[in-house]
Amino acid sequence: MFKKKRTKKEVHVFPRDLKELGYCIDEEGQLKTIVGGEPYKFEVREKDKAYNEALYDAILETIGDWVQDTLQKKFGMVRALLPIGVTESDVHTKIYVSPDYLTNEKMMIFIPGTSHTIGIWSRRVLADKSVVEGSMIAYTQRAIEMGFSVVITNPNEVFWYKDKGVLILPKSTSEFSTIPGSESPENHIKYVFENFVIPSGAQKIVIVANSYGGHCAIDIVQNKFDALKDRVKAIEFTASTHSIDYVMTDKMRVWVREHCRNWLMSDQEAGKEVIDVRFGCTSLSSGAELNEFVTTDVIDDVFSFIERRVVNEEFWEISDNENEDDYLEETKIIELDNELMNEIGDVREIRDIQEKVRPELEESPDSEWLK
């Protein structure tokens, strides 16, 4: 029996220079070909998937370099190596912080989803729409203009492999090591908060978290609840994958309900509330047809909300719907005495004790801020 001889796959190697690759970023932040000024198209070579994917990866690597360079030169963001005290020659990862992160009262923290280079929200938006919008450049600019310091986290470098940080190891026998303090996305966020966020003077903190970054945000607030519950004023999730089932305490569940919103991919009108009990917070339609575009599409809504909620310190207006009474009851229950809490067992059993708490709720001055 004859076996078909295996042919070696061609390895495509490209220069790490956008110009040499035949592309440029125009004045509007769009990726275009140098010759002809055409928008980027994935299929450069017809029916050659390996070549097209390799070119795509090379282009995005060079764009990642451009994004980091822009963050530093245009906005003064500072590259900080982790763990603290290492050099570029050591095993390390990095984040970017604005120079005033230690002293500014207001701080905005960006946590991306998985498999993205630092400073990137969506690879697809980078290539198909705008490098500025697909990266964290637009969000950074808006945050700084609003008076916030900025911390750009990097939970996607867990392993040190061939002199760089990666999230997933390729199938190889090459040596690797974990990055101290960033052994997982959750550990990375924990390290950043313990060493940069909590020691800072920021008392009005906002987190914008995309996809799995949403889980990381919930994880750190839950584990550092006493240190963060009063300082984190809002979390804006975009296409978050977090689950309220992961939240262990009643107080934290109510905190999530009061402080978080999740923007979802939806064919409903942008801004319309979407009922989804998985997240434990208000869910809203982004109007985006793909998850990759959610963060980009809601930037105006996110910053409008942050301006009202954090900058102007307006009360959070709960949308008018039949769940408002349940929300108020759930919030008030946390303040009841221990005997009643033992009887309740869990805040989720709210409907079983409505009659017991309703008189107190109706008389509470706290209800005014919901109106």
SVG drawing of the C-alpha trace seen along z (x, -y; Angstrom):
<svg xmlns="http://www.w3.org/2000/svg" viewBox="-47 -68 65 70">
<polyline fill="none" stroke="black" stroke-width="0.4" points="0.0,0.0 1.4,-3.3 1.1,-6.4 0.9,-9.9 4.0,-11.7 3.5,-14.6 4.5,-18.0 6.1,-20.5 4.0,-23.6 5.5,-26.7 6.5,-29.1 5.8,-32.7 8.0,-35.3 7.2,-39.0 9.0,-42.2 7.8,-43.9 7.3,-47.2 4.0,-48.4 5.5,-50.3 7.5,-47.3 4.3,-45.2 2.7,-47.7 0.3,-49.4 -0.1,-52.6 -2.5,-54.2 -4.1,-57.3 -5.1,-60.5 -8.5,-59.0 -6.8,-56.1 -7.8,-53.6 -5.5,-50.8 -4.9,-51.3 -2.6,-50.0 0.2,-52.4 -0.4,-51.8 -3.9,-52.8 -5.1,-53.7 -7.4,-50.6 -8.9,-49.4 -7.3,-46.2 -8.7,-42.9 -8.0,-39.6 -7.7,-37.6 -4.6,-39.0 -3.7,-35.7 -6.8,-33.8 -7.3,-30.4 -4.0,-30.7 -5.3,-30.8 -1.9,-30.2 -0.3,-33.1 -3.3,-35.4 -3.4,-34.5 0.4,-35.0 0.2,-38.4 -2.8,-39.4 -0.9,-38.4 2.2,-40.4 0.1,-43.5 -1.6,-43.4 1.8,-43.0 3.1,-46.1 -0.2,-47.9 0.3,-46.9 3.7,-48.6 2.1,-51.7 -0.6,-51.8 1.9,-51.5 4.1,-54.2 1.1,-56.5 -0.1,-56.0 3.4,-57.0 4.1,-59.9 0.6,-61.5 -0.8,-60.9 2.3,-60.6 1.5,-57.1 4.3,-55.4 5.4,-51.8 5.6,-50.0 7.3,-46.6 5.9,-43.9 6.7,-42.5 8.1,-45.7 11.9,-45.9 12.5,-43.8 14.3,-45.0 13.6,-44.4 16.0,-41.5 14.1,-39.7 10.9,-37.7 8.3,-40.4 5.0,-41.8 4.0,-45.4 1.1,-47.9 0.7,-51.5 -0.2,-54.2 -0.6,-57.9 2.0,-60.0 -0.6,-61.2 -2.1,-57.8 -0.7,-58.1 -2.2,-61.6 -5.3,-62.0 -8.6,-61.6 -10.2,-60.0 -8.9,-56.9 -10.1,-54.8 -8.9,-51.3 -9.2,-49.3 -9.3,-45.5 -9.4,-43.8 -10.7,-40.4 -8.4,-37.5 -5.9,-37.1 -5.3,-40.8 -2.1,-42.7 -1.8,-45.4 -3.8,-48.5 -6.2,-46.6 -9.9,-46.1 -10.6,-44.3 -8.4,-43.0 -11.3,-42.9 -12.2,-46.6 -8.5,-47.5 -8.4,-45.9 -12.0,-46.5 -12.8,-49.9 -10.3,-52.0 -7.0,-51.5 -7.9,-54.3 -11.3,-52.8 -10.2,-49.2 -7.4,-50.1 -7.6,-51.9 -6.5,-55.2 -10.0,-56.6 -10.9,-55.6 -7.7,-56.9 -8.1,-60.3 -11.7,-60.6 -10.7,-59.6 -7.8,-62.1 -10.0,-64.9 -12.5,-64.1 -9.8,-64.5 -9.1,-60.9 -5.7,-59.1 -5.6,-55.9 -4.3,-52.4 -4.2,-50.0 -3.9,-46.4 -2.4,-43.5 -3.9,-40.2 -2.9,-38.4 0.7,-37.8 0.9,-34.8 3.9,-32.8 7.4,-33.9 8.1,-32.2 11.0,-33.0 11.7,-36.3 8.2,-37.7 4.9,-37.3 2.1,-35.2 -1.2,-33.9 -1.2,-30.5 1.8,-28.3 2.2,-26.8 2.8,-23.1 6.5,-23.1 9.3,-21.7 10.9,-25.1 11.4,-26.2 9.0,-28.6 8.2,-30.1 5.3,-31.8 5.5,-35.6 5.6,-36.2 2.4,-38.0 0.7,-37.4 0.4,-33.6 -3.2,-34.0 -5.4,-36.9 -7.0,-37.1 -3.6,-37.2 -2.4,-39.9 -5.3,-42.2 -4.8,-41.4 -1.2,-42.4 -2.0,-45.7 -4.7,-46.6 -2.5,-45.7 0.5,-47.6 -0.9,-50.5 -4.6,-51.1 -5.2,-50.6 -2.0,-52.5 -3.0,-55.4 -4.9,-58.5 -7.8,-57.7 -11.2,-57.8 -13.4,-57.8 -12.4,-54.7 -14.2,-53.5 -13.5,-50.2 -14.2,-49.5 -13.9,-45.7 -14.5,-43.7 -15.3,-40.1 -13.3,-37.9 -12.0,-41.2 -15.5,-41.5 -14.9,-38.3 -11.5,-39.7 -13.1,-42.9 -15.7,-41.0 -13.0,-38.8 -10.8,-41.7 -13.7,-43.7 -15.0,-40.5 -11.5,-39.6 -10.7,-43.2 -14.3,-44.3 -13.6,-46.3 -10.8,-48.3 -12.7,-48.9 -16.5,-49.0 -16.5,-52.7 -13.8,-53.7 -15.0,-51.9 -17.9,-54.1 -18.9,-52.2 -18.0,-49.3 -19.0,-49.5 -18.9,-46.0 -18.9,-45.4 -19.9,-42.0 -18.8,-40.7 -18.6,-37.0 -18.9,-37.4 -21.6,-35.5 -23.5,-36.6 -23.3,-33.0 -19.6,-33.6 -20.4,-36.3 -20.3,-34.7 -21.9,-37.3 -25.2,-39.1 -23.5,-42.5 -21.4,-42.0 -24.5,-41.0 -26.2,-44.2 -23.0,-46.2 -22.9,-44.7 -26.5,-45.6 -25.9,-49.2 -22.6,-49.9 -22.4,-47.8 -23.9,-47.8 -23.3,-45.4 -23.5,-46.4 -24.5,-43.4 -24.5,-42.5 -28.2,-42.9 -30.4,-43.7 -32.5,-45.9 -32.2,-49.6 -29.0,-50.9 -29.6,-51.8 -32.6,-49.7 -32.6,-47.5 -32.1,-43.8 -33.4,-41.4 -30.6,-38.9 -30.3,-37.5 -26.9,-35.9 -25.0,-39.1 -26.7,-40.5 -26.8,-44.0 -28.5,-46.2 -27.9,-44.9 -28.3,-47.2 -28.3,-46.8 -25.3,-48.2 -26.9,-47.9 -23.8,-46.0 -24.3,-42.9 -20.9,-41.4 -19.3,-41.2 -16.1,-42.6 -17.8,-46.0 -19.6,-46.5 -16.9,-48.4 -16.4,-50.7 -20.1,-51.4 -20.9,-52.4 -18.0,-54.8 -20.3,-57.9 -22.8,-56.2 -20.1,-55.0 -18.5,-58.4 -21.8,-60.2 -22.8,-57.9 -19.4,-58.3 -19.7,-62.0 -23.1,-61.9 -22.3,-59.2 -18.8,-60.0 -17.7,-63.5 -21.0,-65.3 -21.9,-62.8 -25.5,-62.5 -27.6,-59.6 -27.9,-56.6 -31.3,-56.6 -32.8,-53.2 -34.9,-52.7 -38.6,-52.8 -39.8,-49.2 -41.6,-46.8 -38.4,-45.5 -37.7,-48.8 -39.5,-47.9 -37.7,-44.6 -34.4,-46.5 -35.2,-48.8 -36.3,-46.0 -33.2,-44.0 -30.9,-46.9 -32.7,-47.6 -32.5,-44.1 -28.8,-44.3 -29.3,-46.8 -31.8,-44.6 -30.7,-43.0 -28.9,-39.7 -31.9,-37.8 -33.9,-38.7 -30.9,-38.0 -30.7,-34.5 -34.4,-34.0 -33.9,-35.2 -30.8,-33.1 -30.2,-34.7 -31.0,-38.0 -32.3,-36.1 -35.2,-34.9 -36.6,-38.5 -40.1,-37.6 -40.6,-35.4 -40.2,-38.2 -41.6,-41.2 -44.4,-41.8 -42.0,-41.9 -39.8,-44.7 -42.3,-46.7 -43.3,-49.1 -39.7,-50.0 -38.9,-50.4 -41.8,-52.7 -40.7,-55.0 -37.0,-54.9 -35.5,-58.3 -33.0,-56.2 -35.8,-55.7 -35.5,-59.3 -32.4,-58.7 -34.2,-56.2 -36.8,-58.6"/>
</svg>
